[in-house]
Amino acid sequence: MKESIDELKGEFKAKLDYWHNIKSRKAKVFLFIIFLALIGLKVFTTVLTFDWLKSLF
């Protein structure tokens, strides 16, 4: 368990270091918009799935 937590911390630190190494403000904005779009897509598809399941009953 401790190994997996250490692995997650290491991956998070690597992602954070990558974010801090990006110099271009446009690239950061682009990555942030992509991140929000992926979360929005996940929420949208989940809502559609639950509506579809609700219509079965």
N, C-alpha and C positions, 0 to 999 in steps of 0.2 A: 504494500500500500504506500509506504513511504517513497519507494522508488518511482511509482507512478506520479505521485505529487511532485517530486523533484523534477521529473520529466516535463510535467505540465508547466511548472515554474520556469524551467529552462526554455521551453518553446515560447512562453509569453514574453520572456525577457528578449529572446531573439526577434520576435515581432515588434516589440517596443523599440529595440535598437534600430531595426530596419526603418521604422516610422521616423525616428529622430535623424536618420542619415539622409532622408529625402530632403533635398534642398529646394526643389521647385514647389512653390505654393499651388500652382495649377495641378501638379501631380497629386498633392495631398487632397485637394478638393475633389479631383476625379475619383480617387480611391474611396473617399468618404461617401460620395454619391453612389458609387457601386455598392458599398457596404449597406447603405440605407435601402437601395433598390432590392438587394437580396433579402433583406429582412422584410420589406414590404411584400415581396413576392411570396415569401414563406407564409406570412400572415394571411394574404389574400387566398392562397391555395388551401390553407387550413380552413378558412371560413367557408370556402366553396365545398370542401369535403364534408364539413359538418352539416351544411344545408342539404347536401345530397343524402347523407345518412338520415337526417331528420325526415326527409320526404319518404323514406322507406317505411316508417312506422305510422 
